[in-house]
Amino acid sequence: MKPTAGAGSADAPDGTPVVQVSRLHVRAGASHILRGIDLTVRRGEVVALLGANGSGKSTLVKSVVGVTPPSEGTVQVLGSTLWADRVPWERVGYVPQRVGAGSGVPSTAQEVVASGLLHGRRLWLPRGWRDQVHDALAQVDLADRAHDPCHVLSGGQQQRVLIARALVRRPDLLILDEPVAGVDRPSQEAFAETMRHLVTDGLTVLVVLHELGELAPLVTRAVVLRHGKVVHDGAPPTARGDHDGVGHQHVHPHAAEPRPALPEPGLTEPVVGR
C-alpha cells in the first residue's frame, strides 16, 4: 500500500512555513549549545541537518518538538508558536535518536505503533486503529511482525517500529533524529524506500543525519551546523572520502552568509510540554 501524507499538509494560507526557527539560542549551564539559529522549512521540503557530534543537531530538533525550551528566540511549528500557542502535535510525527522500542514494558510492535495514535487530546484509540497500525507497519515492511514482542526484534527492526509509530497518524511534518544510525543495511534500504513514497506524496521532512547515505536522492536542502551555528544552508554538500572517519568534522567549503538581525522576542517562562 502506498503511504499517504496528512491531508492538511501545507503552509498556512499566508505562506507561513511548516517550521520557522528565529534567532534560537539554547544554553545549559555554562554551555552555549545553539547560537542564534535561523531555520525555515517549507511544505514538501526534505531538509537534512548535518554536523559533527556536539554541533547542536539533536538539540535543535528537540527544540522544534518542544522538548528543549529556548534561552532566546522563537520556534513556530505549523504556524503555531511553541510555549505560547497550542501546536497541533497530532499532525507531527517524531522519531527520537536511537531509543529502543523494546525497552521498558515488553509491548508488541502493534501496541507500540498504536501508541502513536494517542496525544494530548486523544486518550483512547480511534475506531479502525488496527487497520491504521497494520498499514503503518506495512510501510516499513514489518506487517508480519505486528504481534511479536519488540524485545525479540533486531535493533534495526525496533527502529522501523518507531518510524511506523510516527507514520501511523499520517503526519504533515515528520521529524527524525538519526533514524538509521546503527541500523543494518536492509533496514536502511527499507526506510529509504518508505521515505521515497512519503516524499512523493508531499510529506515535509526534517531529518538529522550523520551522512546522507540512502536518503541522498531525496534531500532537497542541507543545513550544516558547527559549534551551534549554521555554516551552510543550501544544496546538499558532496560527500568526502573521509566522511565517516572518526575525525571528520562535517566542515564544507561554504562561507556562512551574514544574516540580518531580528528583534529579540521576549519569551517569558516557557512551559515545556506537548
Secondary structure as GFF3:
##gff-version 3
##sequence-region A 1 274
A	DSSP	beta_strand	19	28	.	.	.	ID=ss1
A	DSSP	beta_strand	31	41	.	.	.	ID=ss2
A	DSSP	beta_strand	46	51	.	.	.	ID=ss3
A	DSSP	alpha_helix	57	64	.	.	.	ID=ss4
A	DSSP	beta_strand	72	77	.	.	.	ID=ss5
A	DSSP	beta_strand	80	81	.	.	.	ID=ss6
A	DSSP	three_ten_helix	89	91	.	.	.	ID=ss7
A	DSSP	beta_strand	92	95	.	.	.	ID=ss8
A	DSSP	alpha_helix	109	114	.	.	.	ID=ss9
A	DSSP	three_ten_helix	115	117	.	.	.	ID=ss10
A	DSSP	alpha_helix	129	139	.	.	.	ID=ss11
A	DSSP	three_ten_helix	143	145	.	.	.	ID=ss12
A	DSSP	three_ten_helix	150	152	.	.	.	ID=ss13
A	DSSP	alpha_helix	155	167	.	.	.	ID=ss14
A	DSSP	beta_strand	173	177	.	.	.	ID=ss15
A	DSSP	alpha_helix	185	200	.	.	.	ID=ss16
A	DSSP	beta_strand	204	208	.	.	.	ID=ss17
A	DSSP	three_ten_helix	213	215	.	.	.	ID=ss18
A	DSSP	beta_strand	221	226	.	.	.	ID=ss19
A	DSSP	beta_strand	229	234	.	.	.	ID=ss20
###
